[in-house]
Amino acid sequence: MEKLILIVHILTALAIIGLILLQQGKGAAAGASFGAGASQTVFGSEGSGSFFTRATAIFATIFFCTSFGLAIIAKNASGVSADVLSLPAELQKVQESDVPQVDGAAPANDIPAVPETSQE
């Protein structure tokens, strides 16, 4: 199953690359006013824009689904769960530090006050 999804994933990626390379840029509409618009008749009077845009969106959706499916398959195959990410009990103990603990709370403002100067 994983190999089938991987093959579909790769073919979809290649199809997306091909469709994007076949699409015209935004500046291509300016060329139609100088007579280059006759090449658009294969895809109808609207041109190939809507066909390639729709096909790219469909292949992008398939690519997303296969990516998601491959991630789920990889997670299930590795057997990783949330319990693996927690630390063992002996590593969770707080080690004693050489730094002494200070009793009492620290003052709220550690910045000394600036002495006022009299201006005469």
Secondary structure by P-SEA (a helix, b strand, c coil): caaaaaaaaaaaaaaaaaaaaacccccaaaaaaacccccccccccccaaaaaaaaaaaaaaaaaaaaaaaaaaaaaaaccccccccccccccccccccbbbbccccccccccccbbbbcc
